[in-house]
Amino acid sequence: MQNSSGEHTLFKILSHPIRSKIIEAVYENGELSYTDILGILKIDTGQLNFHLRNMSGLYSRDDNGNYRLTDKGKFAYYILREVKKRIGEEAGPLEPQASLSKRAFATMIDYALFLGSPLGLMLFLNQWFPFNPDPMLITLFFHVLFFFTFVAFMSMETYNGQTVGKYVARIKVIKDDGRKINLIEAIFRNIAKVYLLPLDLALGLLLFRNEGYLRFSDHFLRLKVVDISARIFDIPGESSSFSVGRIVGRK
C-alpha cells in the first residue's frame, strides 16, 4: 500500500496563507534573507519563526543564511501556481527571478556589444588614421549610437524577451503573470535602460527591492526578469525531470 503521509504533510503546509506567501516569495526571488522575508510579508519574527518550523523540507539555507527552496519546495510553488490559474487568480511565473549577478552579466554583454564595440573600433582606427572630428559630429555619433542601441534592445525584447546578453545568461523579461511583454512595454523599459539606467536602478533598489524589482521601470510596467535555466519542469507527469511521488515522499 502506498504511503500518502508526504502528500498530506505538503498540503497541510500549503493550507496556510502565510506559508504559501513565503514559498511564492522565495521562489520568485530565487533566494531571500530572513530580513527580506519579514519585509515582504510584513509579519513579526515570532510568526515567521513559527511558520518556518512548520515548513521543514521545503527550504534550505546557503552559507550566507539566505533561504532557497528545495525540489520539494519548488514543487509546492508549482501546485500553488496551478491552483491559482485554475480558479482565475493571477499566477506568478514558472521561472524564479534572475539573480543580480546574472542580470549584471547580461547588461555588461549588451553594453560591450552595442556601445563598447563601436567606440573601441573608432579608437582603434584613430591610432592608425588620426583625425580630429568636429565636436558636433562626435555628439551626433553618440546620439546615433545610443538610438541604435535602444532600437536593438527594444526589438529583441519585444520579439522574445531577450537581448543578446540575456540570451547568453539564460534569462528573459516577462510580465508579472508570465505573459510576453508587448512593444509599448519594451519601448518604455529600454528608454530607461539606455538613457536613464542609474536613476532607474537607484529608484528601484531604494523603493521596490522588497517587492522583487531592481528597476523602477520594471515596477511601473509590472515586469520581471526571470531565470529560464532554473525552471525545474515544464509539464507535470512522467515527462518531468522528477516524479510527483519522489518529491512529496511517496514510497
N, C-alpha and C positions, 0 to 999 in steps of 0.2 A: 504493500500500500504506500502511496506517495505521501510524504510529509509536507503539509502546506503551512507549517508554522512560519516559514520565512515570508510567505505572501501575506499572512495575517499581520505579522510584525511591520512589514513595509507599509501596508495600507493604514495601520494604526498610526504610524508616524506621519503619513501624509494627511491624516484626517484633521490635523490642527493647522489653522491658517498661518500662524507664526512660523511653524516648521516648514510649511510649504514655501513661504516667502524667503526663508533662509536658503533653501535649496535653489530657488529661482535666482536669488541674488548672487550666490557663489558661482553657479553655473554660468550665468550670463556675463559675469565679470572675470571668469577664469580662475581667479583667486581673490580672497579678501582677508584683511586683517580683522582681528576681534573688534577694534575700534570702528572700522569701516562698516561692519555688520550692525553695530549699535547705531551708527549714524543713519544707515539706510532704513532700518526697521523702526527707529525712534522708540526703543524699549530700554528698560534698565538692565544692569548687569545680572541681577538675580533672575529675571525672566530668561535672558539669553543663556545663562549657565544651565538653567533647568531644562530648556529645550535641547541644548547641545548634548546633555547627558542622555536624553531620550532619542538621539539620532545616531547612536553608535553604529559604525559600519558604513555610514553614508558619506563620511568625510575623513580626510586625513590632514595632517599639518606638515608643512615643509620646515626647513632649517630655520627660517625666519619667523616661524609661528603662524604663517598665513594658512587660511583654510582652503582646501581644494576638495572637490567631490571625487569619491572613488567610483569605480564602474557601477556599483550598486546605486550610488547617489545620482549618477548621470541617468541611469535607467529610471529612477524616481522622477527626475525632471521631465523625462520623456513622457511618462504617464500623466503628469500634471498638464503638460502642454497639449497632449491629445485630448484630455478631458475638456480643457478649455475650448479647444477647436470644435468639439462635438456639441457643446452647449452654446456655441456662438459668442464666447468671450474672446478678447484679444489674447493671442498666444505669443510667447516670445520666440526668438529664432532657435532653430535646431542647433546651430553652432554657438559656442561661447564667444564672448567678446575677445578681440585680439589684444594681446599684451602690448604694453607701451613700447617694449623693445622691438617687437615686430613692426609696429607702426612707424617707429623712428627709422628702422632699417629700410622699409619701403619708401619713406619720404626721401631719405638720402639717395636712394637709387633714382627716384624720379627727378630730383633736382640736379643730380650729377649728369643724368642723361639729357635732360631738356634745357638746362641752364648752364651747367658746368662744361659740357662738351663744346657748344658753340663759342663760349668765352675762351676755353682752352685752345681751341683751334685758331681763334683770332690772335691770341697772344703768341702762339707758336709761329704763325705766319709773319707776325710783326718782327720776329727775330731775324727772319730771312729777307723780308721785304719791308723795311721800316717805313712807317707812314705816320703822319700827324693829322688825323681827320678833324674836321670841324666839330666843335662841341655839340652843335645842333645835330650832326649826323650820329654822334655817339648816343645822344638822347633818343633819337629816332630808332636806332638799332636796339636799344634796351626796351623801348615800348613795343616794338615788333616781336622781340624775343619773348617777353612776358605774355603778350597776347597769344602768340603761337603756343606757348606752354599751357595757358589757360584753355584754349580750344582743344588741345590734345587731351588734357586731363578730363575735361568735361565730356568729350566724345567717348572716351574709353569707359568712364564710369556710367554713362547713360547706356552703353551697349551691354556691359556685363558686370558693372560694379567694381571693376579692377583697372587700375593703371598698370604700367609695366612693373613698377615697384611692388604693388600689391600682388600681382601675379607671381612674382618671384618669391615673395614672403608667404604666399598661400593665405591671403586674407582678402576680404572684399567688403564693400559698403552696401548695406541694405536698409530697408525701412524697419522700424521697430517691430512690426508684425511679420517680418520675414520676406515681404514683397520686394521686387526690384525697384530701384529708385527711378524717377522719371527725369525728363530733360530739364524742367524748371528747377528741380531739387539739385541736379548736378551742376547747373549754372551757378546758383547761389553758393553751393558748397565750395566750388572751385574758385569763385571770385575771392572768397575768404581765404582759401588755401594759398593762392598765388600772390594776392595783393595785401592781405591783412593777417597772415598767419600768426605773428607774435601776439597781436591783440586777441585774435580768435582763441588761441591756446590759453592765454592768461585768463580771460573771462571764463572759459570752460573749466579750467583747473580750479579756479577760485570759487566758482559758484555752483558748478554742477558735477564735480568729481564724484560725490556720494551717490549720484543718480546713474553713474556709469558713463558719463560723457566727458571726453577730454577737450572737446572744442565747442564753443558757444554755437556755431552754425549747426553742428550735429544735434544739439539740444533743441534749437529753434525749429529745425526741419524734422525732428524725430527720426534721426538716422543713427545706425550703429555700424561699427567696423568689426566684423566677426572673423574668427579663425577657422577657415574651412578645413584645415588639416587636422583639426581636433574633433571633427564630427565622428561620433563613435558608431553610428549606424544610420542607414537611410530608411529601411523598411523593416518593421518588426517581423519576427518569424524565423524560419530556418535559414534564410539568407543573411541574417545579421551576423556581425562578427563574433557574437556570443549569444547563447540561448537565454531565454527568459528564465528557465529553471535554474541555470547556473548562477545568474545574477541574484535572484532572490533566495537562493539557498536550498532549492528543491533537491532531494536525493532520489 
